[in-house]
Amino acid sequence: MGKNMPVFSLVSYLMGYVVILVKGKSPEKFINLAFSNGIVLWDITSISKDKLLLKVRLSAVRTLRQVARKTHCRFWIQKRTGAPFLYSRIKRRKSMALGIVIFVLGLYFLSSFIWLIEVTGNHYYSSGEVLGVAAGAGLKQGILKKQLKAKKIEKVIQNRLPEISWVGITVKGTKVSVEIVEKAQVKKEKNDIHTHVIAKKTGIIKEILVINGQATVQEEDTVVPGQILISGIVLPVKKADETIEKGRTAEEAEKPLYVHAKGIVRALVWYNGYGEAYLKETGQRYTGRIAARLSLKIGSEELKIINSPDIPFSKYKKEVTRKKMPSWRNFKPPVELIKQKYYELESYERVLSREDARQKARQKAWVKIKKQVPEQAVIIRQETDEIAGNKEELVRIRMLIETKEDIGIEKVFYF
């Protein structure tokens, strides 16, 4: 049933199913007889020696009552899930259902528009000036995302505001970010600090914008960490009919310039993540019961304020909090309030379906990848593969994420 689990889950939802609690001296006999009668049970979880939690389709509940009588067991419905129950609730609450539908459609409709516009990187021009030019080019709050022509708006902003050397517009949800690089930023850099822009990770170059310096790579080049992308050593390139730059002698014109390299280099970068999940989980969890002790310590003496003579739990996690009185000048009062909390723990065993285990393993893989991916990176592609292994009770997932991000970082050099 593992390969057809999504289909099975869909059919079960459409037919309706219930979560039941079975209690009896031999719940195993209950399970065996149910299977013998052709009743499908799944997500069977043992709570104790005489208690089981499981799922069964709604149509089999009546037959299951006969099984319960024959095996001297009883069961109680804990939860009802599926289309029949949803339909029943909708019939009872038509106005609420209509409201939910309208709300969801409204959210979908509103998510098609641009509602927030943010300007970053601007110093010479105010955000209002940039937004004013952008609005004239068609970027304003309330426009449809599909009507946004980013390249056209970028050109208009750059042409209307001459102190801007580069503009980048990105859309995330209902928010548009207008990233600005001003010429004034480059002019403010100290001339005596010479830097290269180097790669901080492996990738394939997709975009390169040189603000200051000389590019050493081009689009589609594969680069490795530490490789120079934009050099701070600008070599002279003088044509035969080119005049010497004003203020420089012929000898100086033949020498390289040492500058503070600056630019944006976007590349495709890949990240790998791995996650695994067992089909049968065991562990400890909180029950919600707490015991507390409170005492006041003065010097070496401890006065019990709230005291439980015996901790009422066999398994627990202890948490101690100490609060000292504030010191005055050089005097530290030898008084502190000690609060001890004991959180009860219980052992549990949980059986997962293969699809649930896959989902859990995927989530673990994604969490590991997310720690590596920078916030400004744009995810281009995602691949997920299940790794075959010898252990059938373990599901392994490998995830690959492809991003597009700025991989440049400045590095000082000396000569």
C-alpha positions in Angstrom: 0.0 0.0 0.0 3.1 2.3 0.4 3.3 3.3 -3.3 -0.5 4.0 -3.6 -0.6 5.8 -0.2 -1.6 9.2 -1.8 -4.5 7.5 -3.7 -5.6 5.6 -0.5 -5.5 8.8 1.5 -7.6 10.6 -1.0 -10.2 7.8 -1.3 -10.4 7.6 2.5 -10.9 11.3 2.8 -13.7 11.3 0.2 -15.4 8.3 1.8 -14.8 9.7 5.3 -12.9 8.0 8.1 -12.7 8.1 11.9 -10.0 7.9 14.6 -11.1 5.4 17.3 -9.8 4.4 20.7 -10.0 0.7 21.3 -9.9 -0.7 24.8 -9.9 -4.4 25.9 -7.9 -7.2 27.4 -6.7 -8.4 24.0 -6.8 -5.5 21.5 -4.6 -7.6 19.2 -7.5 -10.0 18.7 -9.6 -7.1 17.7 -7.1 -6.1 15.1 -6.7 -9.6 13.7 -10.5 -10.3 13.5 -11.0 -6.9 11.8 -8.4 -7.8 9.1 -10.0 -11.3 8.7 -13.3 -9.5 7.9 -11.7 -7.4 5.3 -11.7 -4.2 7.3 -8.8 -1.9 6.5 -7.2 -0.3 9.6 -4.2 2.1 9.5 -2.0 4.4 11.6 -2.3 1.9 14.5 -0.7 3.3 17.6 -0.3 1.4 20.9 -1.1 3.7 23.9 -0.9 1.0 26.6 -1.3 -2.8 27.0 -5.1 -2.5 26.7 -5.5 0.6 24.5 -5.0 1.2 20.8 -5.5 4.3 18.6 -6.3 3.7 14.9 -8.1 4.9 11.8 -10.9 3.2 9.9 -13.2 4.2 7.1 -16.7 5.3 8.1 -18.4 2.6 6.1 -16.7 -0.1 8.2 -17.7 1.2 11.7 -20.9 -0.8 11.9 -19.1 -4.1 11.1 -16.4 -3.1 13.5 -18.9 -3.0 16.3 -19.6 -6.7 15.7 -15.8 -7.4 15.9 -15.7 -5.5 19.2 -18.4 -7.6 20.7 -16.8 -10.9 19.6 -13.4 -9.9 21.1 -14.8 -8.3 24.3 -13.5 -4.9 23.4 -15.0 -1.5 23.3 -14.2 1.5 21.1 -14.9 5.2 21.1 -14.8 7.6 18.2 -12.2 10.4 18.9 -12.2 12.3 15.6 -14.2 12.4 12.4 -12.5 13.4 9.2 -13.4 13.5 5.5 -15.9 14.8 2.9 -19.1 13.4 4.4 -18.5 15.2 7.8 -17.4 18.4 6.0 -20.6 18.3 3.9 -22.7 17.8 7.0 -21.1 20.8 8.7 -21.5 22.9 5.6 -25.2 22.0 5.5 -25.6 23.2 9.1 -23.6 26.3 8.6 -24.2 27.5 5.0 -23.5 31.2 5.8 -20.1 30.3 7.5 -19.1 28.1 4.6 -20.0 30.8 2.1 -18.0 33.3 4.2 -14.9 31.0 4.2 -15.1 30.5 0.4 -15.4 34.3 -0.1 -12.5 34.9 2.3 -10.2 32.4 0.5 -11.2 33.8 -2.9 -10.6 37.3 -1.6 -7.1 36.4 -0.3 -6.2 34.8 -3.7 -7.5 37.9 -5.5 -5.6 40.3 -3.2 -2.4 38.3 -3.6 -2.4 39.0 -7.3 -1.6 42.7 -6.6 1.4 44.7 -5.4 0.8 46.2 -2.0 4.2 47.1 -0.6 7.1 48.8 -2.4 10.5 49.0 -0.6 13.6 51.0 -1.7 17.0 49.9 -0.4 20.6 51.1 -1.0 19.7 54.8 -1.7 21.6 57.6 0.0 21.8 60.5 -2.5 18.2 60.2 -3.5 15.3 59.9 -1.0 13.0 56.9 -1.2 10.2 59.3 -2.2 12.1 60.5 -5.2 12.8 56.9 -6.4 9.2 55.9 -5.8 7.9 58.9 -7.6 9.9 58.1 -10.8 8.9 54.4 -10.4 5.3 55.4 -10.2 5.6 57.4 -13.4 7.0 54.3 -15.1 4.1 52.1 -13.9 5.2 50.8 -10.5 2.7 51.7 -7.8 0.7 50.1 -5.1 -2.4 48.2 -6.3 -1.2 47.2 -9.7 -1.5 43.6 -10.9 1.8 41.6 -10.6 1.4 40.5 -14.2 1.3 44.1 -15.4 4.7 44.8 -13.8 7.4 45.4 -16.4 10.6 45.3 -14.3 13.2 45.8 -17.0 11.4 48.9 -18.4 11.0 50.5 -14.9 14.7 49.8 -14.1 15.7 51.7 -17.3 13.4 54.6 -16.6 14.7 55.0 -13.0 18.3 54.9 -14.1 17.7 57.4 -16.9 15.8 59.9 -14.8 18.1 59.7 -11.8 21.7 60.1 -13.1 23.4 59.4 -9.8 22.1 55.8 -9.9 24.5 53.3 -11.6 22.3 50.2 -11.2 18.7 49.3 -10.4 17.3 45.8 -9.6 13.6 45.1 -9.1 12.5 41.8 -7.5 9.0 40.6 -6.5 8.3 38.4 -3.5 4.6 37.7 -2.8 2.8 41.1 -2.7 6.1 43.0 -2.0 8.4 44.7 -4.6 12.0 45.5 -3.6 13.8 48.2 -5.6 17.5 47.8 -5.0 19.7 50.8 -5.8 23.4 51.2 -6.3 24.4 54.9 -6.4 27.6 56.3 -8.0 28.1 58.4 -4.9 28.7 55.2 -2.9 31.7 54.3 -5.0 33.1 57.8 -4.8 32.9 57.7 -1.0 35.2 54.7 -0.8 38.7 55.4 0.5 41.2 55.4 -2.4 43.9 53.9 -0.2 41.9 50.7 0.4 42.3 48.3 -2.6 40.1 45.3 -2.9 39.1 42.5 -5.3 35.7 41.0 -5.4 36.1 37.3 -5.0 33.8 34.3 -5.0 32.7 33.1 -1.6 31.2 29.8 -3.0 31.1 27.7 -6.1 28.7 28.6 -8.8 27.9 29.4 -12.5 27.9 33.1 -13.3 24.6 34.4 -14.7 24.9 38.2 -14.2 27.8 40.5 -13.6 27.7 44.2 -13.0 31.0 46.0 -12.6 30.6 49.3 -10.6 34.4 49.7 -10.1 37.3 47.6 -11.2 37.8 45.1 -14.0 35.8 41.9 -14.6 37.9 38.7 -14.8 35.0 36.3 -15.5 32.0 36.3 -17.8 28.5 34.8 -17.9 28.3 31.0 -17.8 31.8 30.7 -16.3 32.1 28.2 -13.4 33.9 29.8 -10.4 35.3 28.4 -7.2 35.6 29.9 -3.7 38.4 32.5 -3.6 38.5 33.1 -7.3 38.7 36.8 -8.3 35.5 37.9 -10.1 36.2 41.7 -10.3 39.8 42.7 -10.0 40.9 45.8 -8.1 43.9 46.0 -10.6 42.6 47.8 -13.7 45.0 47.2 -16.6 45.4 49.9 -19.2 43.7 49.3 -22.5 44.8 52.1 -24.9 43.8 52.3 -28.5 46.1 53.9 -31.1 43.9 57.0 -31.6 43.0 57.3 -27.8 44.3 60.4 -26.0 45.9 60.3 -22.6 43.5 60.9 -19.7 43.7 64.4 -18.4 45.9 64.8 -15.4 48.0 61.6 -16.2 51.4 61.5 -17.9 52.1 59.1 -20.7 54.2 57.0 -18.3 51.4 56.8 -15.8 48.9 55.9 -18.5 50.9 52.7 -19.1 50.7 51.7 -15.4 47.7 49.8 -13.9 45.3 51.5 -11.6 44.7 50.1 -8.1 41.1 50.6 -7.0 38.4 49.5 -4.6 36.6 46.9 -6.7 32.9 46.8 -6.4 30.1 45.1 -8.2 27.3 42.5 -8.2 27.9 39.0 -9.4 24.9 36.7 -9.4 25.4 33.0 -9.9 23.6 29.7 -9.8 24.5 27.9 -6.5 23.5 24.4 -5.3 22.7 23.2 -1.8 22.2 19.6 -0.6 20.1 18.5 2.4 19.5 15.1 3.9 16.6 14.0 6.2 15.4 10.7 7.5 12.4 9.4 9.5 11.5 6.1 11.0 8.2 4.5 10.3 8.0 3.6 14.0 8.9 6.4 16.4 9.7 6.1 20.1 10.6 8.8 22.6 9.5 10.9 25.4 7.0 13.8 25.5 5.5 16.3 28.0 2.2 15.3 29.6 1.4 18.9 30.6 1.6 18.1 34.4 4.0 20.4 36.3 5.3 20.3 39.9 7.1 23.3 41.4 9.3 24.2 44.3 10.1 27.7 45.5 12.7 28.7 48.0 14.6 31.7 49.3 18.3 31.4 49.9 20.0 33.7 52.3 23.8 33.0 52.5 24.1 29.2 52.9 20.6 28.8 54.5 17.7 27.9 52.2 14.1 28.6 53.3 11.4 26.5 51.6 8.4 28.6 50.5 6.6 26.1 48.3 7.8 22.6 48.7 6.8 19.2 47.3 8.3 16.6 49.6 8.4 14.0 46.8 8.5 14.7 43.1 5.2 13.0 41.9 6.6 11.9 38.6 8.7 8.9 37.7 10.0 10.7 34.5 10.5 14.4 34.4 12.6 17.3 33.2 13.9 19.7 35.7 14.3 23.5 35.2 15.9 25.8 37.7 15.6 29.6 37.7 17.6 31.8 40.0 16.9 35.5 40.6 19.4 37.5 42.7 18.8 40.8 44.3 20.4 43.7 42.5 23.8 44.8 43.9 24.2 48.3 45.4 27.6 49.9 44.8 30.1 47.3 45.9 27.6 45.4 48.1 26.0 42.2 46.7 23.2 41.0 48.9 23.6 37.2 49.5 19.9 36.6 48.7 18.4 34.8 45.8 15.0 33.3 44.9 15.2 29.8 43.5 12.4 28.4 41.4 12.4 24.7 40.4 10.0 23.3 37.9 9.5 19.6 37.2 7.8 18.8 33.9 6.4 15.2 33.7 7.4 13.1 30.7 5.9 10.0 29.3 7.2 7.4 26.8 5.4 7.1 23.5 5.3 5.0 20.4 4.0 6.2 17.1 3.6 4.4 13.8 3.8 6.6 10.7 2.5 5.8 7.2 5.3 5.9 4.6 3.9 9.1 3.1 4.0 10.8 6.6 7.6 9.6 7.1 8.5 11.0 3.7 7.0 14.3 4.6 8.9 14.4 7.9 12.2 13.5 6.2 11.6 16.2 3.6 11.0 18.7 6.3 14.3 17.8 8.1 16.2 18.0 4.8 14.7 21.5 4.1 15.5 22.8 7.6 19.2 21.8 7.0 19.3 23.5 3.6 17.5 26.6 4.9 20.4 27.2 7.3 22.8 27.5 4.4 20.8 29.6 1.9 21.1 33.4 2.3 17.9 35.4 2.7 18.4 37.3 -0.6 18.9 34.1 -2.6 16.1 33.3 -5.1 15.2 29.6 -5.3 15.1 28.5 -9.0 14.6 24.8 -8.7 14.1 22.1 -6.1 14.5 18.3 -6.5 13.7 15.6 -3.9 14.7 11.9 -4.2 14.1 9.0 -1.9 17.2 7.0 -1.2 16.8 3.2 -1.3 18.3 1.4 1.7 18.4 -1.9 3.4 16.3 -0.8 6.4 12.7 -0.8 5.4 11.6 0.9 8.6 13.7 4.0 7.7 12.8 6.6 5.0 15.7 8.6 3.7 15.3 11.8 1.6 17.9 13.8 -0.3 17.0 17.3 -1.4 18.7 19.6 -3.9 18.1 23.3 -4.1 19.3 25.5 -6.9 19.4 29.3 -6.2 20.4 32.5 -7.9 22.4 34.8 -5.6 25.2 37.3 -5.2 28.4 35.4 -4.5 30.8 38.3 -4.5 32.7 39.4 -1.3 35.4 42.0 -1.0 38.9 41.1 -0.2 41.7 43.6 0.6 45.0 43.2 -1.3 48.4 45.0 -1.0 51.1 45.7 -3.5 
